[in-house]
Amino acid sequence: MAFRFAAEAADRVAAIAPVAGYCWLGELQLSRPVPTLYTVGTQDLLIPLRGGDVRLPWNQRLVRRPPVNDTLDRWARALGCAAAPVVRSDDAAVRVDTYPGPVTFDAVTIEGLGHHWPGGRALLNPRLAGPPSTAIRATEMIWEFFRRSMPGA
C-alpha cells in the first residue's frame, strides 16, 4: 500500500517506509522521487527474500512470490536511483543497503526476523510467520527516517 500511495500521490507524501511488502504495480511513473526506507527479515515466511512458493496461512493456498530484490530494483529505477545498492552497514544482525540517487532509498535486512514488526510484540504464530527479532525497533527507526525526510529538516 505504501508503494501504491507514493506512486499515485508522490506530491502528497514526504516519504514512505514499507515493511515486508512488495510493489505489485505494473508501470511505475512517479511525479517526483519519494524517499524510501524498506525493511524485511531474512526468515520471513510470507515475503521470502529469494522468492519462491508460499503457503498463505489464512486459506492454505500456495502462491509464487517474486524475490524481494525485484521490488527493490523496480522501485530504485522509478526513483531515479542506481539499480545496484551500496552496502552502508553490515553486522551480524542488520544490513543496510543504500541505492544512490536523487533521494534516500535504503533497504534494511534484519537477520533472523520473520513476518513480524521489527522490535515489536510478536503476535503471529512463529510456525506461520517465522521468528520475531529485537535487533532493531522499527517504530523509532522509521520515525527518525520520516523526521529527516521532512522538507526543511
N, CA, C and O atoms as a GROMACS GRO file, in nm:
protein
  612
    1MET      N    1   0.081  -0.119   0.000
    1MET     CA    2   0.000   0.000   0.000
    1MET      C    3   0.086   0.126   0.000
    1MET      O    4   0.051   0.225  -0.064
    2ALA      N    5   0.198   0.124   0.071
    2ALA     CA    6   0.286   0.241   0.075
    2ALA      C    7   0.342   0.270  -0.064
    2ALA      O    8   0.348   0.386  -0.106
    3PHE      N    9   0.384   0.165  -0.135
    3PHE     CA   10   0.436   0.186  -0.270
    3PHE      C   11   0.328   0.247  -0.360
    3PHE      O   12   0.355   0.339  -0.436
    4ARG      N   13   0.208   0.196  -0.350
    4ARG     CA   14   0.098   0.247  -0.434
    4ARG      C   15   0.069   0.395  -0.403
    4ARG      O   16   0.053   0.476  -0.494
    5PHE      N   17   0.063   0.428  -0.274
    5PHE     CA   18   0.036   0.566  -0.237
    5PHE      C   19   0.145   0.659  -0.292
    5PHE      O   20   0.114   0.764  -0.347
    6ALA      N   21   0.271   0.619  -0.276
    6ALA     CA   22   0.380   0.702  -0.326
    6ALA      C   23   0.376   0.714  -0.478
    6ALA      O   24   0.405   0.820  -0.533
    7ALA      N   25   0.340   0.606  -0.546
    7ALA     CA   26   0.334   0.609  -0.692
    7ALA      C   27   0.220   0.697  -0.743
    7ALA      O   28   0.234   0.766  -0.844
    8GLU      N   29   0.108   0.695  -0.673
    8GLU     CA   30  -0.010   0.767  -0.720
    8GLU      C   31  -0.023   0.908  -0.662
    8GLU      O   32  -0.093   0.992  -0.719
    9ALA      N   33   0.045   0.936  -0.550
    9ALA     CA   34   0.030   1.066  -0.485
    9ALA      C   35   0.164   1.117  -0.432
    9ALA      O   36   0.172   1.164  -0.319
   10ALA      N   37   0.268   1.107  -0.514
   10ALA     CA   38   0.403   1.144  -0.470
   10ALA      C   39   0.410   1.288  -0.419
   10ALA      O   40   0.489   1.318  -0.330
   11ASP      N   41   0.328   1.376  -0.474
   11ASP     CA   42   0.330   1.516  -0.431
   11ASP      C   43   0.263   1.538  -0.296
   11ASP      O   44   0.269   1.648  -0.240
   12ARG      N   45   0.199   1.435  -0.243
   12ARG     CA   46   0.126   1.449  -0.116
   12ARG      C   47   0.193   1.375   0.000
   12ARG      O   48   0.139   1.371   0.110
   13VAL      N   49   0.310   1.316  -0.025
   13VAL     CA   50   0.377   1.238   0.078
   13VAL      C   51   0.525   1.277   0.084
   13VAL      O   52   0.589   1.294  -0.019
   14ALA      N   53   0.578   1.290   0.206
   14ALA     CA   54   0.719   1.327   0.222
   14ALA      C   55   0.810   1.206   0.206
   14ALA      O   56   0.920   1.219   0.152
   15ALA      N   57   0.766   1.088   0.251
   15ALA     CA   58   0.848   0.968   0.247
   15ALA      C   59   0.760   0.847   0.275
   15ALA      O   60   0.648   0.861   0.325
   16ILE      N   61   0.811   0.727   0.242
   16ILE     CA   62   0.741   0.603   0.277
   16ILE      C   63   0.839   0.507   0.343
   16ILE      O   64   0.961   0.518   0.326
   17ALA      N   65   0.784   0.412   0.419
   17ALA     CA   66   0.867   0.312   0.487
   17ALA      C   67   0.795   0.177   0.488
   17ALA      O   68   0.749   0.132   0.593
   18PRO      N   69   0.785   0.110   0.372
   18PRO     CA   70   0.721  -0.021   0.370
   18PRO      C   71   0.799  -0.123   0.451
   18PRO      O   72   0.922  -0.123   0.450
   19VAL      N   73   0.727  -0.209   0.522
   19VAL     CA   74   0.788  -0.316   0.600
   19VAL      C   75   0.734  -0.448   0.545
   19VAL      O   76   0.614  -0.473   0.546
   20ALA      N   77   0.824  -0.532   0.496
   20ALA     CA   78   0.792  -0.666   0.446
   20ALA      C   79   0.676  -0.664   0.347
   20ALA      O   80   0.569  -0.720   0.374
   21GLY      N   81   0.697  -0.600   0.235
   21GLY     CA   82   0.594  -0.595   0.134
   21GLY      C   83   0.652  -0.594  -0.005
   21GLY      O   84   0.773  -0.586  -0.024
   22TYR      N   85   0.562  -0.601  -0.103
   22TYR     CA   86   0.600  -0.596  -0.244
   22TYR      C   87   0.536  -0.475  -0.309
   22TYR      O   88   0.436  -0.422  -0.261
   23CYS      N   89   0.596  -0.433  -0.418
   23CYS     CA   90   0.534  -0.333  -0.504
   23CYS      C   91   0.474  -0.410  -0.621
   23CYS      O   92   0.545  -0.454  -0.712
   24TRP      N   93   0.342  -0.426  -0.619
   24TRP     CA   94   0.273  -0.506  -0.721
   24TRP      C   95   0.232  -0.422  -0.842
   24TRP      O   96   0.176  -0.477  -0.937
   25LEU      N   97   0.258  -0.293  -0.840
   25LEU     CA   98   0.217  -0.207  -0.951
   25LEU      C   99   0.294  -0.240  -1.078
   25LEU      O  100   0.412  -0.275  -1.073
   26GLY      N  101   0.225  -0.230  -1.191
   26GLY     CA  102   0.290  -0.258  -1.319
   26GLY      C  103   0.384  -0.146  -1.357
   26GLY      O  104   0.502  -0.150  -1.322
   27GLU      N  105   0.335  -0.048  -1.428
   27GLU     CA  106   0.414   0.067  -1.472
   27GLU      C  107   0.435   0.162  -1.355
   27GLU      O  108   0.340   0.198  -1.286
   28LEU      N  109   0.559   0.201  -1.333
   28LEU     CA  110   0.590   0.294  -1.224
   28LEU      C  111   0.638   0.426  -1.280
   28LEU      O  112   0.749   0.436  -1.334
   29GLN      N  113   0.554   0.527  -1.268
   29GLN     CA  114   0.592   0.662  -1.312
   29GLN      C  115   0.550   0.760  -1.203
   29GLN      O  116   0.436   0.805  -1.198
   30LEU      N  117   0.644   0.791  -1.116
   30LEU     CA  118   0.618   0.884  -1.006
   30LEU      C  119   0.633   1.028  -1.054
   30LEU      O  120   0.716   1.056  -1.140
   31SER      N  121   0.552   1.117  -1.000
   31SER     CA  122   0.564   1.258  -1.038
   31SER      C  123   0.690   1.321  -0.978
   31SER      O  124   0.738   1.423  -1.026
   32ARG      N  125   0.744   1.259  -0.873
   32ARG     CA  126   0.871   1.300  -0.814
   32ARG      C  127   0.924   1.183  -0.733
   32ARG      O  128   0.846   1.100  -0.686
   33PRO      N  129   1.056   1.174  -0.714
   33PRO     CA  130   1.110   1.065  -0.632
   33PRO      C  131   1.072   1.085  -0.484
   33PRO      O  132   1.075   1.197  -0.433
   34VAL      N  133   1.036   0.976  -0.418
   34VAL     CA  134   0.992   0.978  -0.278
   34VAL      C  135   1.095   0.904  -0.192
   34VAL      O  136   1.121   0.786  -0.217
   35PRO      N  137   1.154   0.968  -0.093
   35PRO     CA  138   1.247   0.898  -0.004
   35PRO      C  139   1.181   0.772   0.052
   35PRO      O  140   1.065   0.772   0.093
   36THR      N  141   1.259   0.663   0.054
   36THR     CA  142   1.203   0.533   0.091
   36THR      C  143   1.296   0.458   0.185
   36THR      O  144   1.418   0.453   0.163
   37LEU      N  145   1.239   0.401   0.289
   37LEU     CA  146   1.308   0.311   0.380
   37LEU      C  147   1.232   0.180   0.378
   37LEU      O  148   1.117   0.174   0.422
   38TYR      N  149   1.294   0.074   0.327
   38TYR     CA  150   1.229  -0.056   0.316
   38TYR      C  151   1.292  -0.150   0.418
   38TYR      O  152   1.415  -0.150   0.434
   39THR      N  153   1.210  -0.229   0.488
   39THR     CA  154   1.260  -0.320   0.590
   39THR      C  155   1.200  -0.458   0.569
   39THR      O  156   1.082  -0.472   0.540
   40VAL      N  157   1.284  -0.561   0.585
   40VAL     CA  158   1.240  -0.700   0.570
   40VAL      C  159   1.331  -0.790   0.653
   40VAL      O  160   1.445  -0.753   0.684
   41GLY      N  161   1.281  -0.908   0.689
   41GLY     CA  162   1.359  -1.004   0.764
   41GLY      C  163   1.406  -1.120   0.678
   41GLY      O  164   1.343  -1.154   0.578
   42THR      N  165   1.518  -1.180   0.717
   42THR     CA  166   1.574  -1.292   0.640
   42THR      C  167   1.493  -1.421   0.657
   42THR      O  168   1.506  -1.512   0.576
   43GLN      N  169   1.411  -1.429   0.761
   43GLN     CA  170   1.334  -1.551   0.787
   43GLN      C  171   1.184  -1.530   0.769
   43GLN      O  172   1.104  -1.602   0.828
   44ASP      N  173   1.146  -1.431   0.688
   44ASP     CA  174   1.005  -1.403   0.662
   44ASP      C  175   0.947  -1.513   0.574
   44ASP      O  176   0.989  -1.530   0.460
   45LEU      N  177   0.853  -1.587   0.628
   45LEU     CA  178   0.794  -1.699   0.555
   45LEU      C  179   0.691  -1.654   0.452
   45LEU      O  180   0.656  -1.730   0.363
   46LEU      N  181   0.641  -1.531   0.464
   46LEU     CA  182   0.540  -1.479   0.371
   46LEU      C  183   0.602  -1.391   0.262
   46LEU      O  184   0.546  -1.379   0.153
   47ILE      N  185   0.715  -1.328   0.291
   47ILE     CA  186   0.786  -1.243   0.196
   47ILE      C  187   0.931  -1.294   0.190
   47ILE      O  188   1.022  -1.229   0.241
   48PRO      N  189   0.952  -1.410   0.127
   48PRO     CA  190   1.089  -1.466   0.125
   48PRO      C  191   1.184  -1.384   0.039
   48PRO      O  192   1.150  -1.345  -0.073
   49LEU      N  193   1.302  -1.358   0.093
   49LEU     CA  194   1.399  -1.274   0.022
   49LEU      C  195   1.427  -1.324  -0.119
   49LEU      O  196   1.435  -1.245  -0.213
   50ARG      N  197   1.442  -1.454  -0.134
   50ARG     CA  198   1.477  -1.510  -0.264
   50ARG      C  199   1.353  -1.547  -0.347
   50ARG      O  200   1.365  -1.599  -0.458
   51GLY      N  201   1.236  -1.520  -0.292
   51GLY     CA  202   1.113  -1.557  -0.362
   51GLY      C  203   1.087  -1.706  -0.348
   51GLY      O  204   1.158  -1.776  -0.276
   52GLY      N  205   0.984  -1.754  -0.416
   52GLY     CA  206   0.951  -1.896  -0.412
   52GLY      C  207   0.806  -1.919  -0.374
   52GLY      O  208   0.726  -1.825  -0.368
   53ASP      N  209   0.775  -2.045  -0.349
   53ASP     CA  210   0.638  -2.082  -0.314
   53ASP      C  211   0.610  -2.052  -0.168
   53ASP      O  212   0.691  -2.081  -0.080
   54VAL      N  213   0.493  -1.993  -0.143
   54VAL     CA  214   0.450  -1.957  -0.008
   54VAL      C  215   0.308  -2.010   0.012
   54VAL      O  216   0.221  -1.989  -0.072
   55ARG      N  217   0.287  -2.080   0.124
   55ARG     CA  218   0.152  -2.124   0.158
   55ARG      C  219   0.089  -2.018   0.246
   55ARG      O  220   0.135  -1.992   0.357
   56LEU      N  221  -0.018  -1.956   0.197
   56LEU     CA  222  -0.085  -1.849   0.270
   56LEU      C  223  -0.155  -1.908   0.393
   56LEU      O  224  -0.231  -2.004   0.380
   57PRO      N  225  -0.129  -1.851   0.512
   57PRO     CA  226  -0.184  -1.909   0.635
   57PRO      C  227  -0.336  -1.897   0.648
   57PRO      O  228  -0.397  -1.977   0.718
   58TRP      N  229  -0.397  -1.799   0.582
   58TRP     CA  230  -0.541  -1.777   0.601
   58TRP      C  231  -0.627  -1.866   0.513
   58TRP      O  232  -0.744  -1.887   0.545
   59ASN      N  233  -0.574  -1.920   0.401
   59ASN     CA  234  -0.657  -2.009   0.319
   59ASN      C  235  -0.579  -2.129   0.266
   59ASN      O  236  -0.632  -2.208   0.188
   60GLN      N  237  -0.455  -2.144   0.309
   60GLN     CA  238  -0.367  -2.255   0.272
   60GLN      C  239  -0.337  -2.264   0.123
   60GLN      O  240  -0.288  -2.366   0.075
   61ARG      N  241  -0.367  -2.156   0.050
   61ARG     CA  242  -0.340  -2.155  -0.094
   61ARG      C  243  -0.190  -2.136  -0.116
   61ARG      O  244  -0.125  -2.059  -0.045
   62LEU      N  245  -0.136  -2.208  -0.214
   62LEU     CA  246   0.005  -2.197  -0.249
   62LEU      C  247   0.021  -2.090  -0.358
   62LEU      O  248  -0.044  -2.098  -0.462
   63VAL      N  249   0.106  -1.991  -0.332
   63VAL     CA  250   0.130  -1.884  -0.429
   63VAL      C  251   0.280  -1.870  -0.453
   63VAL      O  252   0.360  -1.902  -0.366
   64ARG      N  253   0.316  -1.824  -0.570
   64ARG     CA  254   0.456  -1.800  -0.603
   64ARG      C  255   0.486  -1.653  -0.577
   64ARG      O  256   0.418  -1.565  -0.630
   65ARG      N  257   0.589  -1.625  -0.496
   65ARG     CA  258   0.631  -1.489  -0.462
   65ARG      C  259   0.762  -1.456  -0.535
   65ARG      O  260   0.851  -1.541  -0.543
   66PRO      N  261   0.773  -1.335  -0.587
   66PRO     CA  262   0.899  -1.295  -0.652
   66PRO      C  263   1.006  -1.264  -0.547
   66PRO      O  264   0.973  -1.241  -0.430
   67PRO      N  265   1.132  -1.262  -0.587
   67PRO     CA  266   1.236  -1.219  -0.494
   67PRO      C  267   1.213  -1.073  -0.452
   67PRO      O  268   1.166  -0.992  -0.532
   68VAL      N  269   1.245  -1.040  -0.329
   68VAL     CA  270   1.230  -0.903  -0.279
   68VAL      C  271   1.311  -0.807  -0.365
   68VAL      O  272   1.268  -0.694  -0.388
   69ASN      N  273   1.427  -0.850  -0.413
   69ASN     CA  274   1.510  -0.763  -0.496
   69ASN      C  275   1.438  -0.716  -0.622
   69ASN      O  276   1.470  -0.608  -0.673
   70ASP      N  277   1.343  -0.793  -0.673
   70ASP     CA  278   1.266  -0.748  -0.789
   70ASP      C  279   1.194  -0.617  -0.757
   70ASP      O  280   1.196  -0.522  -0.835
   71THR      N  281   1.129  -0.612  -0.639
   71THR     CA  282   1.061  -0.489  -0.596
   71THR      C  283   1.160  -0.377  -0.575
   71THR      O  284   1.138  -0.264  -0.620
   72LEU      N  285   1.271  -0.405  -0.507
   72LEU     CA  286   1.369  -0.301  -0.476
   72LEU      C  287   1.432  -0.245  -0.604
   72LEU      O  288   1.451  -0.124  -0.615
   73ASP      N  289   1.464  -0.332  -0.699
   73ASP     CA  290   1.523  -0.286  -0.826
   73ASP      C  291   1.425  -0.199  -0.904
   73ASP      O  292   1.463  -0.094  -0.956
   74ARG      N  293   1.300  -0.242  -0.912
   74ARG     CA  294   1.199  -0.164  -0.985
   74ARG      C  295   1.176  -0.028  -0.918
   74ARG      O  296   1.164   0.074  -0.986
   75TRP      N  297   1.171  -0.028  -0.785
   75TRP     CA  298   1.146   0.096  -0.713
   75TRP      C  299   1.266   0.191  -0.729
   75TRP      O  300   1.248   0.311  -0.745
   76ALA      N  301   1.387   0.135  -0.725
   76ALA     CA  302   1.507   0.218  -0.745
   76ALA      C  303   1.502   0.286  -0.881
   76ALA      O  304   1.530   0.406  -0.892
   77ARG      N  305   1.466   0.213  -0.985
   77ARG     CA  306   1.456   0.273  -1.119
   77ARG      C  307   1.349   0.382  -1.121
   77ARG      O  308   1.370   0.488  -1.180
   78ALA      N  309   1.234   0.356  -1.058
   78ALA     CA  310   1.125   0.456  -1.056
   78ALA      C  311   1.168   0.584  -0.984
   78ALA      O  312   1.122   0.692  -1.019
   79LEU      N  313   1.255   0.571  -0.884
   79LEU     CA  314   1.303   0.687  -0.809
   79LEU      C  315   1.417   0.759  -0.881
   79LEU      O  316   1.452   0.872  -0.847
   80GLY      N  317   1.476   0.693  -0.981
   80GLY     CA  318   1.593   0.750  -1.047
   80GLY      C  319   1.721   0.716  -0.973
   80GLY      O  320   1.823   0.782  -0.992
   81CYS      N  321   1.717   0.613  -0.890
   81CYS     CA  322   1.834   0.570  -0.814
   81CYS      C  323   1.910   0.462  -0.892
   81CYS      O  324   1.857   0.405  -0.988
   82ALA      N  325   2.032   0.436  -0.850
   82ALA     CA  326   2.111   0.329  -0.910
   82ALA      C  327   2.042   0.195  -0.885
   82ALA      O  328   1.982   0.174  -0.780
   83ALA      N  329   2.050   0.106  -0.983
   83ALA     CA  330   1.988  -0.026  -0.970
   83ALA      C  331   2.064  -0.115  -0.872
   83ALA      O  332   2.006  -0.204  -0.810
   84ALA      N  333   2.194  -0.091  -0.860
   84ALA     CA  334   2.275  -0.172  -0.769
   84ALA      C  335   2.300  -0.095  -0.639
   84ALA      O  336   2.352   0.016  -0.642
   85PRO      N  337   2.261  -0.155  -0.526
   85PRO     CA  338   2.282  -0.086  -0.399
   85PRO      C  339   2.427  -0.092  -0.353
   85PRO      O  340   2.506  -0.175  -0.400
   86VAL      N  341   2.460  -0.003  -0.261
   86VAL     CA  342   2.589   0.000  -0.195
   86VAL      C  343   2.566  -0.037  -0.050
   86VAL      O  344   2.474   0.015   0.014
   87VAL      N  345   2.647  -0.127   0.004
   87VAL     CA  346   2.633  -0.166   0.144
   87VAL      C  347   2.677  -0.050   0.231
   87VAL      O  348   2.792  -0.008   0.227
   88ARG      N  349   2.583   0.002   0.311
   88ARG     CA  350   2.614   0.113   0.402
   88ARG      C  351   2.664   0.061   0.536
   88ARG      O  352   2.756   0.116   0.594
   89SER      N  353   2.600  -0.047   0.584
   89SER     CA  354   2.648  -0.110   0.706
   89SER      C  355   2.603  -0.256   0.705
   89SER      O  356   2.500  -0.290   0.647
   90ASP      N  357   2.682  -0.339   0.770
   90ASP     CA  358   2.651  -0.482   0.772
   90ASP      C  359   2.714  -0.542   0.896
   90ASP      O  360   2.837  -0.551   0.908
   91ASP      N  361   2.629  -0.582   0.990
   91ASP     CA  362   2.681  -0.654   1.106
   91ASP      C  363   2.605  -0.786   1.116
   91ASP      O  364   2.530  -0.821   1.025
   92ALA      N  365   2.622  -0.857   1.222
   92ALA     CA  366   2.560  -0.989   1.235
   92ALA      C  367   2.408  -0.982   1.239
   92ALA      O  368   2.342  -1.081   1.205
   93ALA      N  369   2.349  -0.869   1.278
   93ALA     CA  370   2.204  -0.861   1.297
   93ALA      C  371   2.132  -0.779   1.190
   93ALA      O  372   2.019  -0.811   1.154
   94VAL      N  373   2.195  -0.674   1.140
   94VAL     CA  374   2.126  -0.581   1.049
   94VAL      C  375   2.219  -0.538   0.936
   94VAL      O  376   2.335  -0.504   0.958
   95ARG      N  377   2.164  -0.542   0.816
   95ARG     CA  378   2.236  -0.493   0.697
   95ARG      C  379   2.157  -0.378   0.637
   95ARG      O  380   2.034  -0.386   0.625
   96VAL      N  381   2.225  -0.270   0.601
   96VAL     CA  382   2.160  -0.156   0.535
   96VAL      C  383   2.225  -0.135   0.399
   96VAL      O  384   2.345  -0.109   0.390
   97ASP      N  385   2.144  -0.147   0.294
   97ASP     CA  386   2.187  -0.120   0.157
   97ASP      C  387   2.128   0.014   0.115
   97ASP      O  388   2.011   0.041   0.140
   98THR      N  389   2.209   0.096   0.050
   98THR     CA  390   2.165   0.226   0.000
   98THR      C  391   2.171   0.227  -0.152
   98THR      O  392   2.271   0.186  -0.212
   99TYR      N  393   2.063   0.273  -0.212
   99TYR     CA  394   2.057   0.290  -0.357
   99TYR      C  395   2.087   0.436  -0.387
   99TYR      O  396   2.001   0.522  -0.365
  100PRO      N  397   2.207   0.468  -0.436
  100PRO     CA  398   2.242   0.608  -0.462
  100PRO      C  399   2.147   0.671  -0.564
  100PRO      O  400   2.109   0.609  -0.663
  101GLY      N  401   2.111   0.794  -0.536
  101GLY     CA  402   2.021   0.863  -0.628
  101GLY      C  403   1.978   0.999  -0.576
  101GLY      O  404   2.039   1.054  -0.484
  102PRO      N  405   1.873   1.051  -0.635
  102PRO     CA  406   1.828   1.187  -0.600
  102PRO      C  407   1.763   1.198  -0.463
  102PRO      O  408   1.756   1.307  -0.407
  103VAL      N  409   1.715   1.087  -0.409
  103VAL     CA  410   1.655   1.084  -0.274
  103VAL      C  411   1.710   0.962  -0.201
  103VAL      O  412   1.769   0.873  -0.262
  104THR      N  413   1.690   0.959  -0.072
  104THR     CA  414   1.732   0.844   0.008
  104THR      C  415   1.645   0.724  -0.025
  104THR      O  416   1.522   0.732  -0.024
  105PHE      N  417   1.710   0.612  -0.053
  105PHE     CA  418   1.642   0.484  -0.067
  105PHE      C  419   1.731   0.381   0.000
  105PHE      O  420   1.833   0.339  -0.054
  106ASP      N  421   1.691   0.339   0.120
  106ASP     CA  422   1.764   0.240   0.199
  106ASP      C  423   1.680   0.115   0.214
  106ASP      O  424   1.558   0.122   0.230
  107ALA      N  425   1.747   0.000   0.209
  107ALA     CA  426   1.683  -0.129   0.234
  107ALA      C  427   1.751  -0.192   0.356
  107ALA      O  428   1.871  -0.217   0.355
  108VAL      N  429   1.672  -0.216   0.461
  108VAL     CA  430   1.722  -0.273   0.585
  108VAL      C  431   1.680  -0.420   0.590
  108VAL      O  432   1.561  -0.451   0.582
  109THR      N  433   1.777  -0.509   0.605
  109THR     CA  434   1.751  -0.652   0.616
  109THR      C  435   1.792  -0.698   0.755
  109THR      O  436   1.906  -0.679   0.796
  110ILE      N  437   1.698  -0.759   0.827
  110ILE     CA  438   1.721  -0.799   0.966
  110ILE      C  439   1.738  -0.950   0.972
  110ILE      O  440   1.647  -1.026   0.938
  111GLU      N  441   1.854  -0.992   1.015
  111GLU     CA  442   1.886  -1.134   1.024
  111GLU      C  443   1.794  -1.203   1.126
  111GLU      O  444   1.777  -1.156   1.238
  112GLY      N  445   1.734  -1.314   1.084
  112GLY     CA  446   1.653  -1.394   1.174
  112GLY      C  447   1.511  -1.346   1.196
  112GLY      O  448   1.436  -1.410   1.270
  113LEU      N  449   1.470  -1.237   1.134
  113LEU     CA  450   1.335  -1.184   1.153
  113LEU      C  451   1.238  -1.249   1.055
  113LEU      O  452   1.265  -1.261   0.936
  114GLY      N  453   1.123  -1.292   1.109
  114GLY     CA  454   1.014  -1.343   1.026
  114GLY      C  455   0.919  -1.229   0.990
  114GLY      O  456   0.960  -1.114   0.981
  115HIS      N  457   0.793  -1.263   0.970
  115HIS     CA  458   0.692  -1.165   0.929
  115HIS      C  459   0.629  -1.102   1.054
  115HIS      O  460   0.512  -1.125   1.085
  116HIS      N  461   0.709  -1.022   1.123
  116HIS     CA  462   0.668  -0.953   1.246
  116HIS      C  463   0.716  -0.809   1.238
  116HIS      O  464   0.807  -0.778   1.162
  117TRP      N  465   0.656  -0.722   1.317
  117TRP     CA  466   0.704  -0.584   1.327
  117TRP      C  467   0.838  -0.588   1.399
  117TRP      O  468   0.845  -0.635   1.513
  118PRO      N  469   0.946  -0.539   1.336
  118PRO     CA  470   1.078  -0.544   1.399
  118PRO      C  471   1.083  -0.471   1.533
  118PRO      O  472   1.054  -0.352   1.541
  119GLY      N  473   1.119  -0.546   1.637
  119GLY     CA  474   1.129  -0.488   1.771
  119GLY      C  475   0.996  -0.480   1.843
  119GLY      O  476   0.991  -0.434   1.957
  120GLY      N  477   0.889  -0.523   1.779
  120GLY     CA  478   0.756  -0.517   1.840
  120GLY      C  479   0.716  -0.650   1.903
  120GLY      O  480   0.794  -0.744   1.910
  121ARG      N  481   0.592  -0.654   1.948
  121ARG     CA  482   0.539  -0.778   2.005
  121ARG      C  483   0.509  -0.876   1.892
  121ARG      O  484   0.444  -0.839   1.794
  122ALA      N  485   0.555  -0.996   1.905
  122ALA     CA  486   0.533  -1.099   1.803
  122ALA      C  487   0.394  -1.160   1.824
  122ALA      O  488   0.377  -1.251   1.905
  123LEU      N  489   0.298  -1.111   1.750
  123LEU     CA  490   0.160  -1.156   1.766
  123LEU      C  491   0.123  -1.271   1.674
  123LEU      O  492   0.022  -1.338   1.695
  124LEU      N  493   0.203  -1.295   1.572
  124LEU     CA  494   0.176  -1.404   1.479
  124LEU      C  495   0.248  -1.531   1.524
  124LEU      O  496   0.358  -1.523   1.580
  125ASN      N  497   0.188  -1.644   1.499
  125ASN     CA  498   0.248  -1.773   1.534
  125ASN      C  499   0.378  -1.789   1.455
  125ASN      O  500   0.376  -1.781   1.332
  126PRO      N  501   0.492  -1.812   1.522
  126PRO     CA  502   0.619  -1.829   1.451
  126PRO      C  503   0.617  -1.943   1.350
  126PRO      O  504   0.693  -1.941   1.253
  127ARG      N  505   0.532  -2.043   1.371
  127ARG     CA  506   0.521  -2.153   1.275
  127ARG      C  507   0.469  -2.103   1.140
  127ARG      O  508   0.503  -2.158   1.035
  128LEU      N  509   0.386  -1.999   1.143
  128LEU     CA  510   0.329  -1.943   1.021
  128LEU      C  511   0.408  -1.824   0.968
  128LEU      O  512   0.413  -1.801   0.847
  129ALA      N  513   0.471  -1.748   1.058
  129ALA     CA  514   0.532  -1.621   1.020
  129ALA      C  515   0.684  -1.618   1.037
  129ALA      O  516   0.748  -1.523   0.991
  130GLY      N  517   0.742  -1.718   1.101
  130GLY     CA  518   0.884  -1.714   1.129
  130GLY      C  519   0.910  -1.648   1.264
  130GLY      O  520   0.816  -1.608   1.333
  131PRO      N  521   1.036  -1.635   1.301
  131PRO     CA  522   1.071  -1.584   1.434
  131PRO      C  523   1.065  -1.431   1.445
  131PRO      O  524   1.083  -1.361   1.345
  132PRO      N  525   1.040  -1.380   1.566
  132PRO     CA  526   1.049  -1.235   1.590
  132PRO      C  527   1.196  -1.196   1.610
  132PRO      O  528   1.284  -1.281   1.620
  133SER      N  529   1.221  -1.066   1.616
  133SER     CA  530   1.356  -1.015   1.642
  133SER      C  531   1.347  -0.880   1.712
  133SER      O  532   1.256  -0.801   1.686
  134THR      N  533   1.442  -0.857   1.800
  134THR     CA  534   1.453  -0.727   1.865
  134THR      C  535   1.582  -0.656   1.823
  134THR      O  536   1.629  -0.566   1.892
  135ALA      N  537   1.638  -0.696   1.709
  135ALA     CA  538   1.764  -0.637   1.662
  135ALA      C  539   1.750  -0.487   1.637
  135ALA      O  540   1.845  -0.412   1.659
  136ILE      N  541   1.633  -0.444   1.591
  136ILE     CA  542   1.605  -0.301   1.576
  136ILE      C  543   1.462  -0.275   1.623
  136ILE      O  544   1.381  -0.366   1.634
  137ARG      N  545   1.435  -0.150   1.650
  137ARG     CA  546   1.299  -0.107   1.684
  137ARG      C  547   1.250  -0.025   1.566
  137ARG      O  548   1.285   0.092   1.550
  138ALA      N  549   1.167  -0.089   1.484
  138ALA     CA  550   1.124  -0.028   1.358
  138ALA      C  551   1.050   0.104   1.379
  138ALA      O  552   1.070   0.198   1.302
  139THR      N  553   0.969   0.113   1.481
  139THR     CA  554   0.892   0.236   1.501
  139THR      C  555   0.985   0.356   1.515
  139THR      O  556   0.964   0.459   1.451
  140GLU      N  557   1.088   0.343   1.599
  140GLU     CA  558   1.183   0.452   1.619
  140GLU      C  559   1.265   0.479   1.493
  140GLU      O  560   1.289   0.594   1.457
  141MET      N  561   1.310   0.370   1.426
  141MET     CA  562   1.390   0.385   1.305
  141MET      C  563   1.311   0.458   1.196
  141MET      O  564   1.363   0.548   1.130
  142ILE      N  565   1.186   0.419   1.177
  142ILE     CA  566   1.102   0.480   1.074
  142ILE      C  567   1.069   0.625   1.110
  142ILE      O  568   1.073   0.713   1.023
  143TRP      N  569   1.037   0.650   1.235
  143TRP     CA  570   1.007   0.787   1.275
  143TRP      C  571   1.127   0.878   1.249
  143TRP      O  572   1.110   0.989   1.199
  144GLU      N  573   1.247   0.832   1.282
  144GLU     CA  574   1.368   0.912   1.257
  144GLU      C  575   1.387   0.934   1.107
  144GLU      O  576   1.426   1.043   1.065
  145PHE      N  577   1.361   0.833   1.026
  145PHE     CA  578   1.371   0.848   0.881
  145PHE      C  579   1.271   0.952   0.831
  145PHE      O  580   1.306   1.038   0.750
  146PHE      N  581   1.147   0.944   0.878
  146PHE     CA  582   1.046   1.043   0.837
  146PHE      C  583   1.087   1.184   0.880
  146PHE      O  584   1.072   1.280   0.804
  147ARG      N  585   1.138   1.197   1.002
  147ARG     CA  586   1.181   1.327   1.053
  147ARG      C  587   1.289   1.387   0.963
  147ARG      O  588   1.284   1.506   0.930
  148ARG      N  589   1.387   1.304   0.924
  148ARG     CA  590   1.496   1.352   0.837
  148ARG      C  591   1.446   1.383   0.696
  148ARG      O  592   1.505   1.465   0.626
  149SER      N  593   1.338   1.318   0.653
  149SER     CA  594   1.287   1.334   0.516
  149SER      C  595   1.192   1.452   0.500
  149SER      O  596   1.156   1.488   0.387
  150MET      N  597   1.151   1.512   0.609
  150MET     CA  598   1.058   1.626   0.601
  150MET      C  599   1.127   1.744   0.535
  150MET      O  600   1.245   1.769   0.561
  151PRO      N  601   1.056   1.816   0.450
  151PRO     CA  602   1.114   1.936   0.389
  151PRO      C  603   1.163   2.032   0.498
  151PRO      O  604   1.092   2.060   0.594
  152GLY      N  605   1.284   2.082   0.480
  152GLY     CA  606   1.340   2.177   0.576
  152GLY      C  607   1.409   2.111   0.694
  152GLY      O  608   1.461   2.181   0.781
  153ALA      N  609   1.411   1.978   0.698
  153ALA     CA  610   1.475   1.908   0.813
  153ALA      C  611   1.624   1.908   0.801
  153ALA      O  612   1.693   1.855   0.887
   0.00000   0.00000   0.00000
